[in-house]
């Protein structure tokens, strides 16, 4: 007989959509199925940017299902008769108001979870999970780590972008910090409101992805400054595009280049629509270039979550190389040779067109993000020794 648990969570943060259900699913050994959801994309523009499968974007908070249960949540319409299921119920985000009544009626168990400080508590006031300082949802209480070499990382975006809307980039950075530089701090730099000397006191810079084109101008400037100041820098998807564009603007006749998605009327575009019209959404194999740093970092980790329609302009491959930036991984067909990653010949200036943050876990950070934190630690120790 099918066993269905409806998990009601009232919190109005897309970043925690499905989090309570994930905690219960991990403890019960069951699978999560999510109902249609709607979000205020004006307030939370990246609320549905989780790559859930081939040609499928899902609520960004479903990252907690992946992280806690080891298997992705599935759309509710994929639930088969007779299958056990845990279904998250978030009244604030229901696409169909009638679905609340239907879900409650369909479940043989109804659980209610609240977030009380840093604890998730069920209807019996039992602690079923924890919420840490980096916005990570955890099964176990966070433990104190001995502080090694405290660093200061910057991530481009206001804090609410990661705590309220799209949690994966900050969570992945925290996973790597735990492993490589426990006790380090994270600061938030809003790329739309960059102050003077924004990287002062910063040891490493993470430029995340996202759908907000209003962040691009500031991300490009942050990438330029980080390169000029030799700050270790990692770019994810839109962040990689910003890093590439910052370097392209160093080339003759490319000084005013911009991404086609941002400025369609620009004379030159650093990123253009993939010629086949393909939307690279889902898991793709990336091919690191032989003897590149990316090849050493990734090892066998060659599947990457993708969510983009644009590619680095092919004519810029050689142009970037003339500025010390090589294309270090390729995607698409061999004939297409889409730039999946770039890296600097000197220093740590690496960007990946995909989303490695979606593969990160506590105790098992993604190797690229782990390498970024490790390099930042090494660079900071050397700089402070001077």
N, C-alpha and C positions, 0 to 999 in steps of 0.2 A: 504494500500500500504506500502511495506517495506521501512523503513528509515535507510539508511546506512551512517555512518559518518566515513570517513577515516582520521585518525589523524597522521600527519607526524611529526616526531621528529628526528632531525639529530644527536643528541648527541650520541657519540660512547662509552657509558658506559652500560654494561649489567645490572648493578644495577638499571638503569632507563628505562629498556625495558618495555614498557606499562604504564609508569608513567603518561605521558601526556594524554593518552587515559583514564586512570583511573580517572583523574581529571574531564575530560569532561563527562565521563559516570556517575560519581557521581552527577554532576550538571544536567544532562539530564535525569537521571533515566533510563539509558539503560544498556545493558550488553556488555561486552567486549569479542571479539573472536580474538584469536591470530593466525597469520599465521606461517608456519614453519620458524624456525630461525636457523641460524648457528653462532657459536662463535669460536673464537680462544682459544681453551682450554689450549694451552700452556701458553698463557698470562692470561687467565681468567678461571682457571680450575673448579671453582664452579659456572660458569655462568648459569647452568641449573640444580639447585638443589632444586627448589621449588616443594613441594609435592602438586600436583594439583588434585589428586584423586587416585582412585584405580589403582595401577600399572602405574602411570603416573607422570613423572618428567617434569617440565616445566621451562622456563626461570626464573631465580631467581628474576628478577625485577617485575614479576607478583604479588609479595607479595603486591604491592601497590593497585592492583585491589581488592584483598581481603580486605585490610584495609580500603579503601575509599568507596567501593560500598557495602560491606557486602556480596558479592557473588563472587565465583571464576570465573576467565576467563575460557573460553572454547576453545578448538582447533577450528580453522576455519572450518574444515571439518564437525563439528557438527552443523553449522549454517543451519537452516531449511529455505526453501523457504517461503517468506512472513514475516520472523522475523526481527525485528529491530536489528541493530548491530552497535557497535563501533569497528573499526579495527585499531590497531596500525601499523603504517608504519615506519619502521626503515631501511632505505636503506643499512646501514652498516651491518645489520644482516639478510638480506633476503636470505633464502636458495635457492630460485628460482629467479634469476634476472628478468625473465619475469613477475613475480608476481607483481612487482611494477606497471607496465603498466596495468595489469589486475585489480589490486585493485583500482587504480585511476579511471579506466573506470567503475568499478562496484559501486562506491560511488556516491550518489546524493549530498553529501556535502563533501568538502575537507578542513580540518582544518590544520593549521601549527602552531606548538608550539615551542618556544625556551625557554631555561633556561638562564635568564639574572640576574646574581648574585644569589640572593636567591629567585627570583620570576620566575614563569612560566608565559610567556606572549603568547597570541594568535596572530593571523595575524592582529588583530585590535589594538594591543598593550595593550589589557586588561589583567590585572593580574587575572589568573584563579587558581593559587595555589602558594604554598610556599615550600621552601627547607631549612630545618633548620640545625643547627650546627652538628647534629648527622646523617645527611643524610636522614632524614625522609621527605617524600612528604606529604604535608598537604593542606587541603582545606582552612584553616583560617591562618592568620598571627600569628606566635608564640607570646605568651605573656610573659612578664617578670615575673618570679616566685620569691617570696621572698626567699632568701637563708636561709636555716635552719642550718643544720650541714654539711658543704661542705666536701665531701669525695672524695677519689681518687680510682677509679676502674681501673683495668687492664683487657684488653681483649686480648687473645692470637691470634696474627695475625697482619700483617702490616696494616696500615690505609687503603691503597688502596684496600685491600681484601674486606672491608666492604663498602667503598664509591663507588668503581668502579664495584664490581663484585657481592657480596652476602650480601645484606643490612640487612637481617632480624635479626641476632643476636644483632647487635649494636642498631637497632631500638627498639627491645624489651627491651634491657637494659635501653635505654633512657626513654621508657614508664614508667618503674618501678622507675627510678630516679626522674622523674617528680612527681610521686605520693608519694614517700617515702623520698627522699633526694634531693630536687631541688637545683640547683647550683653546684652539684658535677661534678667532672672532669672525663674524660675517657682517659687513656693512652693505647698505643698499644705496645705489646711486641711480636716481631717476634720470634716464637719458633725455627726458624732455626738459629737465631743469638742472643742467650741469653748472655747478659753481666753479669759481676759479680754482686752479690746481686740484682737480677732483681726485687725483690719485695720490695725493700727499698722504703718507703713512700707510699706503696700501702695498701689500706684498704680492698679490696675485689677483687677476681680473677674470671673471667669468661673464661672457656675453651669451645669454640664453636665446632660445628661439621664441616664437610667438607670432601672432597674426597682426600685431599692432604696427602698422607702417609708420605711425607717428614717432616710433622709437628709433627709427633707422638713422636719422641725421645724428642724433646723440650717440648712438652706438658706434657709428663710423668715427666720430671725433674721439671717443674713448679708446677705440682700437688704435687710432693714429698716435694718441698720447702714450698709450702703453708700449707701442713699438718704439717710439722715440726715447722713452725712459727705460727700455729694456725690462719691463715688468712681464713676468710670465703671464700669458694670455691664452684662454681657451674659448673658442666660439662654437656654439651648437646651432645648426641650421641657420636661422636668421643672423645669428652671431657670426657664423663663418662667412656669410655673405657680406656682412659689414666689414669684417677684417679684410676680405679680398678687395672690396671696393676702396678701402682706405689705402691699400698698396697700389691699386690701379691708378689712383689719382696722383701718384708720384711719376707716372709715365708721361712723356710729351704727348700732347693732344688729348690726353685722358683726364686732365685736371678737373673737369666738371662732370665726369661720368657719374651715373647713378643707376640704380636698379630699375629695370623696366616696370616692375610691379609698383614702384614708388613714384617714378617720374617717367611716364610713357613718352613725353615729348622731349626728353633729354637727347642731345646730339649723339652721345655714345652711351651704351648700356653695359654695365659690368655683368649683369645677370639678365638673361633673356629666357623667354618661354621655351620649354623643350620642344624641339622642332616637330615631333610626332603628335604634340598636343597631350602627351601622357601626363597623368597626375600620379606621381610616385607616392602612393599611399599604401602602407603596409610594410612587411619585412622584406628587405632586399639584401642580396649578397654584395659586399663591397670587396674590391680587389686592391689591396695595398701594393704600392709600387715596390719592386725588389730593392732591398738595401735602404729603404726609407726608415725614418724613425717611427712612422705610423705602423709599418710592418712589424717592427720590434715590439711596439706597445700592444698591438691588437692580438698578436699570436694567432690563435684559432678563433678568436671572437669576430667572425666575419659577417654575421647577420646583424643588420642595423635597421631600426624602425625609421621609416621615411614619411615625410608629409610635405611635399613641395612640387610645384609645377615649373619652377625656373631652374636654370643651370648657369654656371659660370660661362661667360662668352668664350667659345673655343679659342679665339685669337688671343685671349689674355693668358693662356697657359704659358706661352713663351715670354710674354711681357712681364708677368709676375716673376718668372725665373730670372729675368734680368735684374730684378730688385731683390734677389735672394730668397724668393718664396717659390717653392715647387709644389706642383700637384702631387700628392702622395698617396692617393687612393682613387680608384675609378669605379664607376657604376654604370648601369644601363648595359646595352650590348657593347661588344668590343669595338664595333664601328662607331658607336656614339661617343664612348669615352667620356662620360659625364664626370666632372670633378666631384668626387665624394669627400675629399679632404685636401687641405693645404697645410704646409709646414715651412717654417723658416730654416735656412741653412745654419743659422746661429741663434742661440737662445730658444726659449719655448714660446712660440707664436704658432698655435695649431688650431685649425678649425675643421669641423666635420659637418657635412650637409645634413646628416641624419640626427637622430635623437638617442644617443647612448645613455642619457640619463634614465630612460625608461627601463633599462636593463640592470640598473644598480640596485643593490640590496644592502641592508645593514650586515656587516661582516663580510660582504662580497661586493665592494664597489666596482663600478665598471673600470676596466684597466686604463682607459684614456683619461678619465677624471682622476683616478688614483695617480697616474703619472703626472698630471698637472699639479696636484697638491704636493707630491714628492719633489718635483722640480722647483716649486715655489719655496719649499722649505730649504732646499739646497742653496738656491739663489739668495734667500734672505740671510742665511748663516754666513755666506761669503761676503755679502754686502755689509753686514754689521761688523764683520771682522776687519774691514778696511779702516 
